[in-house]
Amino acid sequence: MIGYRVKSLREEREMSISELSTKSGVAKSYISSLERNLQTNPTILVLEKIARILSIKVDALLYEQPDKSLDEEWMEIMQDVMGSGISKEEMREFIQDRSGLLKA
């Protein structure tokens, strides 16, 4: 099942096995074996490397769960917000203020 999730997430991001291999530092043949469920017991280190490149938590590879991952554009927006110095509370207030306007 881990292999299926790796393949599915990789394909969603329109990433080749070669690209995932290069970016993660995990051998292309290993990723291929993992995705074909020939390799069924990857180390946490391997999963962490793959998860980091796929912008997900390791848990998303280990456990079946609804896809709650953010698309790339949302991730960039959130990184910009975090880098701007806006606190979590300020962001919550902004969202609450905006949602009040949308309901009106």
N, C-alpha and C positions, 0 to 999 in steps of 0.2 A: 504493500500500500504506500510506503514512503516513496518508492520509485514512481508510482503513478502520480503522486502529488508533485514531485519534483518536475516531472515531464509536463504536467498540466500547467503549473505556474510558469515554467520556462517558456512554454509556447504562448501563454497569455501575454507575456512580455516580448513576444516576437524575438526571442533569443535562441541562437543555435547552441548545440552542445559544445561546439568549439569555443564560442564566445563565453559561455558559462564557465568552461574549463579555464580559459585564459584569465578571466576576471577573478575566479575563486581560488585558483591554484590547485584545483582538484583535477586529476588526470581525466582526459576525455574518455578513455576506455572505461574508467571507473564509473563516471557519470552514465555512460551508455549502459553498462551492466546494471547499475542501480535502477535506471528507468525501465529496463526490461525484466526487473525483478530476479536477475541472476545473482545480484549482490543484495542481500536482504538484511544485513546487520552492520550498517555504516556507523562509524564512530561519531561521537558528539562533535568532535573537532571538524570532521567533514561536513556534518549537517550545519554547523555554525558558519562555515565558509560559504556554503551554498545559500543558506538563508540570508546572510548579509547581502549577497549580490542580488537576490530576489526581493530584497526589502521586506522581509517577513521575519517573524519570530520562529525559532526552532520548533516550538509547539505546533505551528501550522503544518510542519512536515510530519510530526509524530502522531498527531491526533486529527481525526476527521472533524471538521467544524465548518460552519457556514463561512463563506468568504467575506471577511470584514476588512480586507486589506484596502488601503487607499490607492487610487491610481497615481501614476507618476506626477501628474499636474498638481493634485491635492498635496502630495508629499512635498513638492517644491514650495507651494504656498505656505504650508505649515512650517517648513524650515525658515522661510522668509519671516514669518510672524515671530518664531522663536528667536531668530537672530536680531529682530528689531528692538528687543528689550521689553515687549509687551508682556505683562504678567498673565498668568492663567485667569486670575480674577478679573482683570481688565478685559480679557477676551470673552469671558462668560458674560460680563455686563454688556459688551458690545453686541453679542449674539442675542441676549435677552431684549435689548433695546430694538434691534432690527426685527426680531420676531414679532414684537408688539406692533411695529409699523406694518408688517406684512398681514397681520390679522385684522387690522383696522380697515 
